[in-house]
Amino acid sequence: MRPFANRLAYAAALLLLLVVTACDHTATGPVEAQLNQPFARRGALVWVETMPLQCLSNPWQQEWLQGHGNDPSQYPHERERDILRLYFLKRGVDFAEYRAESVADAVCAACTCPAGYAAFLQISQQDLPVFEQHGFRLSGMNLRLQADKPAFGIDEAINFQLINPSSYSFTATGADRMGGDWLLAAQGSGFIVQQKQNDYWTSVRLPIALEGVRQFTIAPSASFHGYWLNYEKLSGIFRLLLQVHPAGDSTQMAHVISESFTVGEDLIPFDPQPRELDFGDGYSLHADSTALAGEVLRTAVSYSGGCRVHDFTVHFNRIANDTAFVFLRHDANADACEAYLTRTLRANLQPLLVRDDFAKLMLVTPTGGSIPL
């Protein structure tokens, strides 16, 4: 009977262990399963950020190491988002988006030095205290910098607005290392204007009379208006830049927000009538320079030529699967020259955008692909 009794005792102990494990909701298994679940939004969303340190010394990295033999060589850097999410899920909160951006190289080898990148998380605003307890702070990404429209005439004043939709105050500040002069804002100034030339952004020198205060605070739900008077009749693609950080906290690098717009460039024609794909003469599209700003399509094209005027037209193609398709047609006007040219194009798609029979818009490329707008 003793062998049977021993087997019975072993089975009972095993069953008890299984029951305890199944009831332990703090075990890794059930929490890891939540990684496959979508983020559950609870109220307003805000961005938080932190500057991770070197040597895998951040709390989420340390927790992973403790559970994996404390072997730094095994740390899966490509799974940083999952490791961060698992760390916070164990603490009862979650985040919707994760971004990592290089900000500076580490200036020392100590483990207390920054690792050279910033981590950004989009979270429910009500969870902010938890993330602050673990080294994150409110990010300047919460602010919006908007020009009144995507394109301005060469004689127009460029009007813009800084909006704070969050429940926290931010300080807008200028930094001399960013170069350039400052735009006048209605209640202070910390704006820089730059122009894109040959694929590089360069600071535009503004009249000294437009320099103003280089720091101001924007309160919750507030907005500031500013303007740029284009005395020098500059034309091209421009952007405004502004550095912001939570009010009273300038201990880390301020976040740079920007807004691009066009000055003095003519619109190319847009034909809203359906037309079969016909790209005309050869050209290539630059996907990284293609976007829809309000009602205006902005893109960049490259083509061979240099001896004659080249005409471009945007055409509506069709609607399929809830998606509208447009394309560019190029007429080189028999230009036989072979200089390789790049040109920025803009077209107002308002006649198409007023329709309500599609949800997405795509620009078809000459190679058969498409770029979402």
ROPAKE-19286 format. One record per residue (C-alpha): residue in three letters; x, y, z. Coordinates in steps of 0.25 Angstrom, whole numbers. Each point is the difference from the previous one (the first is absolute). Layout:
! ROPAKE-19286
+-----+-------+-------+-------+
:  aa :    xx :    yy :    zz :
+-----+-------+-------+-------+
: ALA :     X :     Y :     Z :
...
+-----+-------+-------+-------+
//
This chain:
! ROPAKE-19286
+-----+-------+-------+-------+
:  aa :    xx :    yy :    zz :
+-----+-------+-------+-------+
: MET :     0 :     0 :     0 :
: ARG :    12 :    10 :     2 :
: PRO :     3 :     1 :   -14 :
: PHE :   -14 :     3 :    -4 :
: ALA :    -1 :    10 :    12 :
: ASN :    13 :     7 :    -5 :
: ARG :    -5 :     1 :   -14 :
: LEU :   -13 :     6 :     5 :
: ALA :     7 :    10 :     8 :
: TYR :     9 :     4 :   -12 :
: ALA :   -13 :     1 :    -9 :
: ALA :    -7 :     9 :    11 :
: ALA :    13 :     9 :     1 :
: LEU :     0 :     1 :   -15 :
: LEU :   -14 :     4 :    -1 :
: LEU :     1 :    10 :    11 :
: LEU :    12 :     6 :    -8 :
: LEU :    -8 :     1 :   -13 :
: VAL :   -12 :     7 :     8 :
: VAL :     9 :    10 :     6 :
: THR :     7 :     3 :   -13 :
: ALA :   -13 :     2 :    -7 :
: CYS :    -5 :     9 :    11 :
: ASP :    12 :     9 :     0 :
: HIS :    -4 :    11 :    -9 :
: THR :    14 :     7 :     2 :
: ALA :     7 :   -11 :    -7 :
: THR :     7 :     4 :   -13 :
: GLY :    -8 :    -9 :    -9 :
: PRO :   -14 :     7 :     1 :
: VAL :     7 :    14 :     0 :
: GLU :     8 :    -4 :   -13 :
: ALA :   -13 :    -4 :    -6 :
: GLN :    -5 :    14 :     0 :
: LEU :    11 :     4 :    -9 :
: ASN :    -9 :    -6 :   -11 :
: GLN :   -12 :     9 :     4 :
: PRO :    -2 :    14 :    -6 :
: PHE :     2 :    12 :     9 :
: ALA :   -13 :     4 :     7 :
: ARG :    -1 :    15 :    -1 :
: ARG :    -5 :     7 :    13 :
: GLY :    -3 :    14 :    -2 :
: ALA :     9 :    11 :    -6 :
: LEU :    14 :    -5 :    -5 :
: VAL :    13 :     7 :     3 :
: TRP :    15 :    -2 :    -4 :
: VAL :    11 :    -3 :    11 :
: GLU :    14 :    -1 :    -3 :
: THR :    13 :    -4 :     7 :
: MET :    15 :    -1 :    -3 :
: PRO :     4 :   -14 :     3 :
: LEU :    14 :    -3 :     6 :
: GLN :    11 :    -9 :    -5 :
: CYS :     4 :   -13 :     5 :
: LEU :   -14 :    -6 :     0 :
: SER :    -2 :     7 :    13 :
: ASN :   -14 :     5 :    -2 :
: PRO :   -11 :    -7 :     9 :
: TRP :    -7 :    -7 :   -11 :
: GLN :    13 :    -6 :    -5 :
: GLN :     5 :    -3 :    14 :
: GLU :   -13 :    -8 :     2 :
: TRP :     2 :    -8 :   -13 :
: LEU :    14 :    -3 :     4 :
: GLN :    -4 :    -5 :    13 :
: GLY :    -9 :   -10 :    -6 :
: HIS :    10 :    -5 :   -11 :
: GLY :    12 :    -3 :     8 :
: ASN :     6 :    14 :     1 :
: ASP :     7 :    -2 :   -14 :
: PRO :     1 :    14 :    -7 :
: SER :     4 :    -7 :   -13 :
: GLN :   -13 :    -7 :    -1 :
: TYR :    -8 :    13 :     1 :
: PRO :    -9 :     1 :   -12 :
: HIS :     1 :    15 :    -4 :
: GLU :   -10 :    -3 :   -12 :
: ARG :   -11 :    -3 :    10 :
: GLU :     2 :    13 :     8 :
: ARG :   -15 :     4 :    -2 :
: ASP :    -5 :   -14 :     5 :
: ILE :     9 :     1 :    12 :
: LEU :    -4 :    14 :     4 :
: ARG :   -15 :    -4 :    -2 :
: LEU :     1 :   -13 :     8 :
: TYR :     7 :     9 :    11 :
: PHE :   -11 :     9 :     1 :
: LEU :   -11 :   -10 :    -2 :
: LYS :     5 :    -6 :    13 :
: ARG :    -2 :    13 :     7 :
: GLY :   -15 :     1 :    -5 :
: VAL :     2 :    10 :   -12 :
: ASP :     3 :    -1 :   -15 :
: PHE :     4 :     9 :   -11 :
: ALA :    -5 :     2 :   -15 :
: GLU :    12 :     4 :    -7 :
: TYR :    15 :    -1 :     2 :
: ARG :    11 :     8 :    -8 :
: ALA :    15 :     0 :     2 :
: GLU :     8 :    12 :    -6 :
: SER :    14 :     2 :     0 :
: VAL :     4 :    14 :     7 :
: ALA :    15 :    -1 :     3 :
: ASP :    11 :    -9 :     2 :
: ALA :     4 :    -4 :    14 :
: VAL :    11 :     9 :     5 :
: CYS :     6 :    -9 :    11 :
: ALA :     1 :   -15 :     2 :
: ALA :    -7 :     0 :    14 :
: CYS :   -13 :    -7 :     2 :
: THR :    -6 :    13 :     5 :
: CYS :     2 :     6 :   -14 :
: PRO :   -11 :     1 :   -11 :
: ALA :    -1 :   -11 :   -10 :
: GLY :    -1 :    10 :   -11 :
: TYR :   -15 :    -1 :    -3 :
: ALA :   -13 :     4 :     5 :
: ALA :   -12 :    -9 :     2 :
: PHE :   -14 :     5 :    -2 :
: LEU :   -13 :    -7 :     5 :
: GLN :   -14 :     5 :    -3 :
: ILE :    -9 :    -3 :    12 :
: SER :   -13 :     2 :     7 :
: GLN :     1 :    14 :     7 :
: GLN :    -5 :    -6 :    13 :
: ASP :    11 :   -10 :     1 :
: LEU :    11 :    11 :    -1 :
: PRO :     3 :    -1 :    15 :
: VAL :     4 :   -15 :    -1 :
: PHE :     9 :     3 :   -12 :
: GLU :     7 :    12 :     7 :
: GLN :     3 :    -9 :    12 :
: HIS :     8 :    -8 :   -10 :
: GLY :     8 :    11 :    -6 :
: PHE :    -9 :     5 :   -11 :
: ARG :    -4 :    15 :    -2 :
: LEU :   -10 :     7 :    -8 :
: SER :     5 :     3 :   -14 :
: GLY :    -1 :    12 :    -9 :
: MET :    -6 :    -9 :   -10 :
: ASN :   -13 :     3 :     6 :
: LEU :     0 :    14 :    -6 :
: ARG :    -4 :     3 :   -15 :
: LEU :     6 :    11 :    -9 :
: GLN :    -9 :     3 :   -11 :
: ALA :     1 :    10 :   -12 :
: ASP :   -14 :     6 :    -4 :
: LYS :     1 :    -7 :   -14 :
: PRO :    10 :    -9 :    -7 :
: ALA :     4 :    11 :   -11 :
: PHE :     1 :    15 :     0 :
: GLY :     2 :    11 :   -10 :
: ILE :    13 :     7 :    -1 :
: ASP :    -6 :    13 :     6 :
: GLU :    -8 :    -7 :    11 :
: ALA :     3 :     0 :    15 :
: ILE :     3 :   -14 :     4 :
: ASN :   -10 :    -3 :    12 :
: PHE :     2 :   -11 :    10 :
: GLN :    -5 :    -5 :    13 :
: LEU :     6 :    -8 :    12 :
: ILE :   -11 :    -8 :     7 :
: ASN :     1 :    -7 :    13 :
: PRO :   -11 :   -11 :     1 :
: SER :     5 :    -6 :    12 :
: SER :    -3 :     3 :    15 :
: TYR :    14 :     4 :     3 :
: SER :     8 :    13 :    -3 :
: PHE :    12 :     0 :    -9 :
: THR :    12 :    10 :    -2 :
: ALA :     4 :     3 :   -14 :
: THR :    14 :     4 :    -1 :
: GLY :    11 :     4 :   -10 :
: ALA :    14 :    -6 :    -1 :
: ASP :    11 :     7 :    -6 :
: ARG :     6 :   -13 :    -5 :
: MET :   -12 :    -2 :   -10 :
: GLY :     5 :    13 :    -8 :
: GLY :    -8 :    10 :    -7 :
: ASP :    -8 :    12 :     5 :
: TRP :   -14 :     0 :     7 :
: LEU :   -14 :     2 :    -5 :
: LEU :    -9 :    10 :     7 :
: ALA :   -11 :    -7 :     8 :
: ALA :   -12 :     8 :     6 :
: GLN :     4 :    -3 :    14 :
: GLY :    15 :    -3 :    -1 :
: SER :     9 :    -7 :   -10 :
: GLY :     8 :   -13 :    -1 :
: PHE :    -2 :    -4 :   -14 :
: ILE :    10 :    -2 :   -11 :
: VAL :    -3 :     0 :   -15 :
: GLN :     8 :    -9 :   -10 :
: GLN :     0 :    -2 :   -15 :
: LYS :     2 :   -13 :    -7 :
: GLN :    11 :     2 :   -11 :
: ASN :     6 :   -12 :    -8 :
: ASP :    -6 :   -10 :    10 :
: TYR :     6 :     8 :    12 :
: TRP :    -7 :     9 :    11 :
: THR :     8 :    13 :     2 :
: SER :    -4 :    11 :     9 :
: VAL :    -6 :    12 :    -6 :
: ARG :     5 :    14 :     5 :
: LEU :   -12 :     9 :     4 :
: PRO :     0 :    15 :     3 :
: ILE :     5 :     3 :    14 :
: ALA :   -13 :     7 :     2 :
: LEU :    -7 :   -13 :     1 :
: GLU :     9 :    -6 :    11 :
: GLY :    -8 :    -1 :    13 :
: VAL :     0 :    -6 :    14 :
: ARG :     6 :   -14 :    -1 :
: GLN :    -8 :    -7 :    11 :
: PHE :   -15 :    -1 :     4 :
: THR :    -9 :    -9 :     7 :
: ILE :   -13 :    -6 :    -7 :
: ALA :   -10 :    -4 :    10 :
: PRO :   -10 :   -12 :    -1 :
: SER :   -10 :     2 :   -12 :
: ALA :     7 :    13 :    -4 :
: SER :     5 :     4 :   -14 :
: PHE :     9 :    10 :    -5 :
: HIS :     0 :     7 :   -13 :
: GLY :    12 :     4 :    -8 :
: TYR :     4 :     6 :   -14 :
: TRP :    11 :     1 :    -9 :
: LEU :     0 :    12 :    -9 :
: ASN :     8 :    -4 :   -13 :
: TYR :     7 :    13 :    -3 :
: GLU :    10 :    -6 :    -8 :
: LYS :   -10 :    -7 :   -10 :
: LEU :     6 :   -14 :     3 :
: SER :    -7 :   -12 :    -7 :
: GLY :     1 :   -15 :     2 :
: ILE :    -2 :   -10 :    11 :
: PHE :     2 :     5 :    14 :
: ARG :    -3 :    -5 :    14 :
: LEU :    -1 :     6 :    14 :
: LEU :     8 :    -6 :    11 :
: LEU :    -3 :     1 :    15 :
: GLN :     6 :    -7 :    12 :
: VAL :    -9 :    -3 :    12 :
: HIS :     1 :    -7 :    13 :
: PRO :   -10 :    -1 :    12 :
: ALA :     0 :    13 :     8 :
: GLY :    10 :     0 :    11 :
: ASP :     8 :   -12 :    -5 :
: SER :    11 :     4 :    -9 :
: THR :     9 :   -11 :     5 :
: GLN :     0 :    -8 :   -13 :
: MET :     0 :     3 :   -15 :
: ALA :   -12 :     8 :    -4 :
: HIS :    -9 :    -7 :   -11 :
: VAL :     1 :     7 :   -14 :
: ILE :   -14 :     1 :    -7 :
: SER :    -1 :     6 :   -14 :
: GLU :   -10 :     3 :   -11 :
: SER :     3 :     1 :   -15 :
: PHE :    -7 :     9 :   -10 :
: THR :     3 :     5 :   -14 :
: VAL :     1 :    15 :    -4 :
: GLY :    -1 :     5 :   -14 :
: GLU :    -1 :   -13 :    -8 :
: ASP :   -11 :    -1 :   -11 :
: LEU :   -10 :   -11 :     1 :
: ILE :     0 :   -11 :   -12 :
: PRO :   -13 :    -3 :    -6 :
: PHE :    -9 :   -11 :     6 :
: ASP :   -10 :    -7 :    -8 :
: PRO :   -11 :    -7 :     8 :
: GLN :    -6 :    -8 :   -11 :
: PRO :     3 :   -15 :    -1 :
: ARG :    11 :    -3 :    -9 :
: GLU :     8 :   -13 :    -3 :
: LEU :    14 :     0 :     5 :
: ASP :     9 :     7 :   -10 :
: PHE :    13 :     5 :     6 :
: GLY :     5 :     7 :   -12 :
: ASP :    15 :     2 :    -1 :
: GLY :     9 :    -7 :    10 :
: TYR :     2 :     5 :    14 :
: SER :     2 :    -5 :    14 :
: LEU :    -7 :     4 :    13 :
: HIS :     6 :     3 :    14 :
: ALA :    -8 :    -7 :    10 :
: ASP :     6 :     7 :    12 :
: SER :    -4 :    13 :    -6 :
: THR :   -14 :    -3 :    -3 :
: ALA :   -11 :     3 :     9 :
: LEU :   -14 :     6 :     0 :
: ALA :     0 :    14 :     8 :
: GLY :   -15 :     4 :     2 :
: GLU :    -5 :    -1 :   -14 :
: VAL :    13 :     2 :    -7 :
: LEU :     8 :   -12 :    -5 :
: ARG :    15 :     3 :     1 :
: THR :    11 :    -9 :    -7 :
: ALA :    13 :     0 :    -6 :
: VAL :     4 :    -6 :   -14 :
: SER :    13 :    -2 :    -7 :
: TYR :     1 :    -1 :   -15 :
: SER :    10 :     2 :   -12 :
: GLY :     0 :    13 :    -8 :
: GLY :     4 :    15 :     2 :
: CYS :    -2 :     6 :   -14 :
: ARG :   -16 :     1 :     0 :
: VAL :   -11 :     3 :    10 :
: HIS :    -6 :   -13 :     6 :
: ASP :   -14 :    -1 :     3 :
: PHE :    -6 :    -8 :    11 :
: THR :   -15 :    -3 :     3 :
: VAL :    -7 :    -8 :    11 :
: HIS :   -12 :    -9 :    -5 :
: PHE :   -10 :    -7 :     8 :
: ASN :     0 :   -15 :    -4 :
: ARG :   -11 :    -8 :     7 :
: ILE :    -6 :    -4 :    13 :
: ALA :     2 :   -15 :     4 :
: ASN :    -2 :    -7 :    14 :
: ASP :    -3 :    13 :     7 :
: THR :    13 :     6 :    -6 :
: ALA :     1 :    12 :   -10 :
: PHE :    13 :     0 :    -9 :
: VAL :     6 :    11 :    -7 :
: PHE :    13 :     1 :    -8 :
: LEU :     9 :    10 :    -7 :
: ARG :     2 :     2 :   -15 :
: HIS :    13 :     6 :    -5 :
: ASP :     1 :     7 :   -14 :
: ALA :    15 :     2 :    -3 :
: ASN :    -4 :     8 :   -13 :
: ALA :    10 :    -8 :    -8 :
: ASP :    12 :     5 :     9 :
: ALA :    12 :    -8 :    -4 :
: CYS :    10 :     5 :    10 :
: GLU :     5 :    -9 :    11 :
: ALA :     2 :     8 :    12 :
: TYR :    -6 :    -7 :    12 :
: LEU :   -10 :    10 :     7 :
: THR :    -8 :    -1 :    13 :
: ARG :   -12 :     9 :     1 :
: THR :   -10 :     2 :    11 :
: LEU :   -15 :     0 :    -4 :
: ARG :   -13 :     4 :     6 :
: ALA :   -14 :    -2 :    -4 :
: ASN :   -14 :     3 :     7 :
: LEU :    -8 :   -13 :     1 :
: GLN :   -12 :     7 :     6 :
: PRO :   -10 :    -4 :   -11 :
: LEU :     3 :   -14 :     3 :
: LEU :     1 :     1 :    15 :
: VAL :   -14 :     5 :     2 :
: ARG :    -5 :   -13 :    -5 :
: ASP :    -5 :   -10 :    11 :
: ASP :     1 :   -13 :    -8 :
: PHE :    14 :    -4 :     5 :
: ALA :     8 :     0 :    13 :
: LYS :    15 :    -1 :    -5 :
: LEU :     8 :     7 :   -11 :
: MET :    12 :    -6 :    -8 :
: LEU :     9 :     6 :   -10 :
: VAL :     4 :   -10 :   -10 :
: THR :    15 :    -1 :    -4 :
: PRO :     5 :    -2 :   -15 :
: THR :     6 :   -13 :     5 :
: GLY :   -13 :    -6 :     4 :
: GLY :     0 :     3 :    15 :
: SER :    -8 :    10 :     8 :
: ILE :     3 :    10 :    11 :
: PRO :   -11 :     2 :    11 :
: LEU :    -4 :    15 :     2 :
+-----+-------+-------+-------+
//
